[in-house]
């Protein structure tokens, strides 16, 4: 849902009289820098404390006005030469601070480079403010340099879009945009907005203008302790049911508290921030087939918190005709359209409790015993591998993460979902770009998360994800360095496709090396040399002991820990794990 475009023709002081484009009887237009100062003031009043700026000429009035606010200690400015990196850096800042963050670009292709970050922000409900500078009306459609159709460029991906004419005040448009971005409108979740700001020459300050005396802005760490919630125990009057609590992305600690209060097994994805506590089951996705419709104890109901995105067994569970499912939805969400999912949406926990019922001790104990047996079987298979694997790396990163943890898309987050042992209490706040689950912008997102939260931050990603955003390593001279550890699982290509149907096609041999070339995308990039080029520390490990040692070191500044693995036997490893887990779980369920 988007609000209609809303130009804001208000004017104020500091005008340029006698403009050749000024209609008869109209108020004199604002100078570009005056309009930019109004824009910055409204943004700051609306809670914006970070702005990521990419260089450009048409956006210069905003850049100068933001510089003035930065010198006064009112806003943090970050500069990135690549607009795509700027967009994802702003996304990461908004994720870790929970506040709206703006990204400023000049006109032309610069704006288009923000599309991936805007799309992610849309589906993940992140308050991203796009400030796209533009040419004035008289230059549009004339072939003027760097001029294209920018209004509504992002279409349905934004909550609100406004085209602010050159010379007019952007106040009303920005106020509306901030309200839309932060979810202030009924039935509209937070998300990105576009404010297209046209500026007419002159674009620079006058010779008499200058910066105020510099004031250092105070900074605070954000969200230093992961949240734990408590709910009262489920009343004895609730019916006993074989219900499971499924916590998808961004479910939050309420899912763990609900499972604990209702004596129900908790199946929590890593980025749910619910994967902890006494009811959490580790490798749950390999257990679901053992609680199917033909089993002695089939799942009857599912209570869903957040968005499930990671595994086909979970999708199959939610699609089962014999299983009733409810979705806890206290506020509007951005990841699905009303009526497009089969779960019953419920807005309050009381109704959810009536639906879920409570679990018997036998039901919960069966899940916990099966989960423990599955975890033991998985750990045995993984530990028997001579070299590090994605699963052993994921397990160690999960166990050692403190502060903030970002999990890259593709295999990384799925390996943690399978091998990451739930802890009694959460040790880190977990993030992931699961809005559209793309691999783009991961390094930049991690940088934004680290700078916004001002805590030590770890990010786990594969080599293809790393290379996709290698430019995100570029920080200009004088730009703030985050405390960020980048763990790169380097198996010289894309391993996830080998675990999908494409792996079977490759084994069949009928397409020759097409699967490896088109999906595996092999490479021989020297990550150490790449790190050196960007001035980032690098260490190479090949064993779990080496990785554990690297992860135990304090995070100071930026560093890359590269773990080299072999993906050629990954499909067989997962098959061995599945067989071992199946045997262990069947032994538990049969009473052996």
N, C-alpha and C positions, 0 to 999 in steps of 0.2 A: 504494500500500500504506500502510495506517495501522496504528498500534498501538492497542489497545483503550483506552478511557477508563480513567483510573486516579486515583480520588480519593486524597488523601493525608491520612489522619486523624491524623498524628503531632502531638503537642503538645509545648510546651516552657515555659520560664519566662515571666514577665510576663503573667499570666493575669487574667481577669475572673471572680472566684469568684461563685457563686450565680446563674448565668445561668438565666433562666426556661426556656430551651430545652435545658438540659443534662440528658441522660439519667442515670438513677440509676447510680452506680458509674463514670461516665465521668470522665476527667481534666478539670479545669477548662479552659474554652476560652481561647484567646489573645485578647488585645485586638487590634483591627484594626491598629493601628500596629505592634504587636509582630509580627504575622504578616507585615505588609508589610516590616518590616526583615529578617526571615528571607528573604523572597522576593528582596529586593535583594541581600543577601549571597550567596545562591546564584547569582544571575544574574552578579554580578561575578566570583565564583570560576569560573564557567563561560566566562569570556572576553567577556562583554558590556561594551563600553566606551562605547556610545552608546545613549541612549533618547530617543525622540521622544514627547512628552507632549501630549495634547489635554486641555483643561480639563474638569473635571466634579466633581461632589460625591462620587459613590460611589467614585470612584478616588482620592479625596483621601489615604487612608492611604499608597498607593503614591507619590503625588506628594510627600508630606512625607518619606518614607523616602528617595526618590531625591534630594531636595534636600539631605538630610543627607550622602549619599554624594558629591554634587557639590561641596558645601562642603569636603569632605575631599580633593578632588582625585582622586576615584576613578572618576568617570564624567562624560561630557558629556551635558548635557540640552539638548534643543531643544524649543521650544514652538510648536505649530501649532494654530490654532483649527479648522481644517477637517480632520476625520479622514482623508478621502481623501488630502489632501495630506500628512498625517503619515505615512500608510502608504507612499506612494511615496518620501517623503524617507528613511524608514528603509530601504526597498529600495535606494535609491541608496547610502546609507552602507554597507550590507552588500556591495553590488557592488564598491565601491572599496576597502574594507578587507579583504574576505574573511573577516570575523568576523561572529558572530551579532549582530543589532541588534534591540532591542525597541521596540515601539510600545504606548503605554498609552492606553486610552480608558475613559470611563465607560460606564454601561449604556444599553441601548435602541438607538436608531437609530445611535448613535455607532459601535457595533461593526459594524453592517452596512455602513457606509461604507468599511470596510477590505477588503471582498470583492474589488474589482479588484486591489489590490496583492497580496492573498493568492493569487489565481488566477495572477498573473504569477510570483510567487515559487515557486509549486508547479511550474509548467512550466519554469521557468528554474533550479530547484534552488538557490534563495537562502535562507539561514538567517534567516528573519524570525520573531521571537517576538511573538505577539499576546498582550498582557496586557489582558484584558477584565474590567473590574470588574463586579460583579453584586450584586443584592439577596440577602439570606439566604433560606434555604429557606422560612421562615414567611411571606415576602411574595410568593413566586412563586404565580402563579395566582389572586391576590386582586384584581387590578385596580390594584395599587400603581403609582404613577407611574414611568414609564421602565422598566417591567419586562416582559420577554418571555422566550422560550425561547432562551437564549444557548448552553448546552452543545451541542456538535456543530453549531453554526450553519454552519461552513464545510465540513462533510461530508468528502468525499474529497479536498478541496483541501489538507488539512493532513496532515502525517505523524503527528501525535499530538495528542490533545485530552484535557484533564483538567478536571473541574469540582471545584474545591477548596472544600469547605464553609466557611462563616464559622466562625471560632474554631479551625480546625485549621491545622496547619503545612503550608505549601506546599512544603516542602523536597524531598520525594521526587518530587512531580509535576514540579517545575521541573527537577530533575536529569535525569529521564527525558526531558522535553521538550527540553532542551539537547542531549542525546545524539541524539535523533531529528532535530533541526534541523541538526546539523552532520554528519550522515551517519555516526555512530558505530556504527550497527547494520548487520549484514551484509545485502546485497541491498537496501538502502534508501538512495536518494540524499539529499543534504541538501534542506531545504525548510522551509516554514513550519509552525509549531505554534501551537495555541491553549491558553492557560492562563487559564481562567475563574475569577477569584478573587472569591469572595463575601465581603463585609464587613458587619459589624453595627455599629450605633452603639455607642460614639462613634467618629467618623471623623477627629477632629482630635487633635493632641497635647494633653497636659495643660498646665496653666498653668506647671508647673515645668520643662517640657522646652524646649530651645532648640537652635539650630544650633551645631555645633562651629566653632572658628576656621577661617576660610576658608584653603584651600591651593590654589595655582594648579596645575592639572594640566599635565604636560608633554605636548606634542604632537609627532608625528613625521609627516613626509611618507610616504605609502604608495606603493610601486611607482613610483618616480621614473623608472626606465629600463625601457622595453618589453623583453621578453625575446627573445633570439635563441638558438636551440639548434643544436648540431652533432651529426650522426650519422656513423658511419663509412661510406665509400662502399659501395655494394651489391657483393657478391662477383661476380666474373666468371662464377661457376657458375650464377647465376640466369638463367632464360630471358629472352630479349628479347621484350617485349610492348608493344603499343600501349595503354598504361594512362595515365589521367589521375588526378591527385590533386585531389579536390574538397573544399575547406575551407569548411564551413558555420559558422554562428554558434558562437562559443566553442570553435573547434577548437584554437586556441593555436599557438605557434610550432613545435610538433612536426610539424605538417602541412608547413610550409615546409621544415624540416630533412629530412623524409622525401622530399619531391619533389626536393630538391637532391641528396641522397645516391643516389637511384635514377634520376637523369637524366630526370625526368618533368615534363611541364607542370603548373603549379599554377594551379587555378581557384579563387580565394579570394574569398568575400564580405567586405565591409568589416569587419563585426563578428567575423570569425573570428580577428582578430589574427594572421593568417598572410599577409596581402596585402602581401608585400614579397619582396625577394630576386631573384636572376637568373632564376628559372624562372617567376615570376608573370606571368600574361597578363591584361591589363587588361579590355577589353570582351569577355570570354570567352563571354558568353551569346549574342552575335551570331555566334560562330564555330561553335557546336555543330552547327548544321544542315549545315555544310560537312564535318563528319566523321561523317556519318550512315551507315547500312548500305549505301547505294548509292554512297558516295564511294570514290575510289581508296585512301584511308587511313582506314578506319572505326575508331572507338574500340572496343577489345576489352574493356577492363576499367576499372572505376572503383574507386578507393580513397577512401572517405568518412571525413572527420574532422569532428566536430561535427554541427550540425543545419542542413541546407539549407532556407531559408525564403523566398527572395526571388523566384525567377523560374520561369516555366513551362518555358522551354527546359531548365533543370536537372531539373525534375520529369519531363519527357519523356525525358531521357537516362536517368534512373534507372528508368524504366518500360520501356525498350527490351528486348525479348526476346532480342536478339542480344548484349547487354552483360551481363557478369558483374560483380557489385558486392560489395564487402566494407566493413563498417563497423568502424572502430577503436573499441573500447569497453573500455578498461581498468578502468573503474569503473561502477557502476550509474548510469543516466541517468534523467531525469524526463520526457523529452519523447516517449517512445513506450512502448507496452506490449510485452512479450516476445511474439514470434511475429507481430506486426502489420506488420512491414516485411520486404521481400524480400531485403535485403542480408545477407550472411553476417557475423555478429558475431564479431570476433576480439579477444582480450584482450591480446595481446603483439605487439611490433613484428617479432619474428622470423617469426611466422606471417603477418603482413601483408606482409612482404617476399617470402615464398615465393609469396603470392598475386599480388602486384603485378608481380614480376619487375623488370626494368630497361629503361629506354628507350634506343633507339639514338640516336646523334647526329642522324640524319636526322629521327626522330620529334619530338624536342624542338625542333630548329631549325625545322621546319615550323610548329610551333605559335608559336614566338617571332616568326618572320617574319610569319606571318599576324596575330598579335596586334599587332605594330608597325604593319603596314599598316592594320589596323582602327582603331587608336588615332589614326593620322594622319588617316584619312578622317573619323572622328568629330570630331576637333578642328577640321578645316577647315569642316565644316558648322556647328558650334556657333559658331565665331569669326566666321562670316559674318552672324550675327544682330546687328542693330543694338543691341538692348537685352539686358540680362541675362536668362538663362533658368535654369531649374532645374538644367540640366546644367552651365552655366558656373559657377553658384554652388557647386554640389557639388564641382566640380573645384578651385576656389579654396580652399574650406574644407578639403578633404582635404589639399591641398598645404601649407597654412599651419598646420594644427593642431599644437599642441605640448602636452605634458603629458597631458591627458585629453580625449577627444572622445566625445560622445554623439550618436548619429544617431536622429532621430525616425522612427517608423514612417510608412507611406504612401510618398510619392514620394521623400522626402529620402534615405533609405538606398538606394533603388533607383537614384537618380541618381548617387550615389557609386559604386555597384556598376558602373555603366556607364561613367562618365567619370573616376573617380578613378584616376590613374596610379600603379601600384605603385612604391614607392620602393626603393632598394637596401637600406635598413635602416628599421625602424619608427620613426616620430617621435612617435607618441602611442599610449596605450592606448585602445582603442576599445570603447565600450559601446553596447548597444541593448536595448530591451525586446522581445526576440523570443520570450519564453515563449509569449505569446498575441498578440504583435504589435499590441497596442492603442495608440491614440493618447493614452489618458488618463494623466494623472500625469507627463507628460514633463518639464515645468519642475521639478516637485518632485523627480523622480528625478535630474535634472541638479544640483539644489541639493545633494542628499545625496551625490552622487558628488564634487562639488567640495569639500564640507566634509570628507568622509571621506579623500580622497586628499591634501588640502591642496596641490593644484597648480592652476595655471591650467587652466580647463576651458572648452571650447567645445561648444555644442549647436546642431545644425542641425535645424530643423523647419519645417513648413508653417504657414500662418496658422490653419487649422482646428485643428491640434494645439495651437498656442499658445493659442487662445481656449478650448479644452477645459479647460485647466489654468491659466487666467489667475490664478485664486485662489492658485496656487502662488507668485506674486510677492509675496504678503503675508508679510513678516517683521515680527514685533512689535518694538517699541522695545527696544533692548538685545540683540536676537538677533544671533548672529554672521552677518556678511555674507560670502558666498563670492566668490571670484574667478571670475566666470562671465560668459561672453559668449554671448548668445542670438541666433543668426542666424535670422531669420524670413523665409522666402520667402513673400511676400504676393501671391497671385494672386486674392484676393477670393473664395475658395471652395475646394472640393475638386477638385484636378486629376486625381487618380489614376483616377477613374472614366472620364474621357474616353479613357484609354489602354486601357481594358478593353472588353468587349462593349457596354457602355452608350454608349460614344462612337459606335459604329456605329448604335445605335438612334437616337441624337440626330441623326446625319447623315441617317438615313432620313426623319425628320420626322413619322413617324406618331403620335408621342406628344407633339407640340407642345413645350411648355416643361417637360414633366414631368421629363425627365432632369436638366435644369439645376436645377430646384427641389428635387427629391428627392435627387439625388446630388451635384450641384455645390454646393448650399447657399450661394448667393451672399450676401454681406454687405457692409456699408460701415463697419465698425468703425474708429475712429481709434486705431491702435495707439500713436501718440505720446501721445495724451491718456491712454490706459490706463496707459502706462509712467509718465507724470507723476503719476498718481493714486497709484501704488505707490512713488513716489520712486526709480524706476530710470532711469538715463540712456538716451537714445534718439538714434539717428542714422538718417537715411534715405538710401539710395543706390539708384541705378537703372542703373548701369553696372558692368562688371567692374573698371574702373580704380578707381572709387570704393570698391568692395568690397575690392579688394586693399589699398587704403590703410587702410581700417578694420581689416582683419584683421592688418595689420602693427603696429598699436599694442599696447603691453603691456596685459594684462588686469589691471585693478585694480578690485575691487568688481564690481558687477553692471552690465551694459549690454545694450541691445538694438540690434542692427543689422537694420533692416528693409530688405529688398530687394523692390521692387515689380516684378512681372512680369505678363505677359498669358498666360492659359492657353488662350485660344481657338484658337490655332494650334499647340498642343502636339502634338496627334495627327499633324498634317502634318509637324512637325519630326522626330518619331521615325520617320516613314515615310521621310523623306529620308535620315536617318542610316542606317537599315537598308539602303536601296538603295546608298548610297555605300560602306558597309562591305562589302556583298556583292560589289560590283564589285571592290573593292580586294583582298579575300581570294581571289576567283576568279583574279585576275591572278597572285597569288603561287602558288597551288596549281597553276596551269597552266604555271608556269615563265616567264611573261612578265616 
